[in-house]
Amino acid sequence: MLRLFIASHGSIASGIKSALNILLGKSENVTVFDAYLDERNLKDELDKYFQSISEDDQVIMLSDLFGGSVNQIMYLYLKRANTFLIAGINLPLVVELSMLSGPVDSAQLKDIVLRYKEALQFVELTQPETKENDFFEAPNDKTTQTR
């Protein structure tokens, strides 16, 4: 079975799981950990998590920030077979990963990460084309001002 373990600084992980539940329904294969909100620590939670799943399960660990403390702790678990780590997550990426059904490999995951890295967009307000008598038309150079 393919499983996701999402961990973050603060409640980003639980927010992503909440959004997943809205978009896809309850996600039984997704486990989250919000770090630094209480006395629990990520290493203990990961130890319990890996003890509770089958050795045949594939695990994709996801962290919020590459090189951050959460990511550094998760990195230590890459020694386990069938375990991957992706840093710098976003909701569209997690939606696609949670919809995967079969086994995955590094090449497939790299392609998915690249696709969602390239999907990041800066959005600007664009001006719609206007007709000559359009009510919302902005004044132009020919407009005279009265005093």
Secondary structure, 3 states (H helix, E strand, C coil): CEEEEEEEECCHHHHHHHHHHHHHCCCCCEEEEEECCCCCCHHHHHHHHHHHCCCCCEEEEEECCCCCHHHHHHHHHHHCCCEEEEECCCHHHHHHHHHCCCCCCHHHHHHHHHHHHHCCCCCCCCCCCCCCCCCCCCCCCCCCCCC
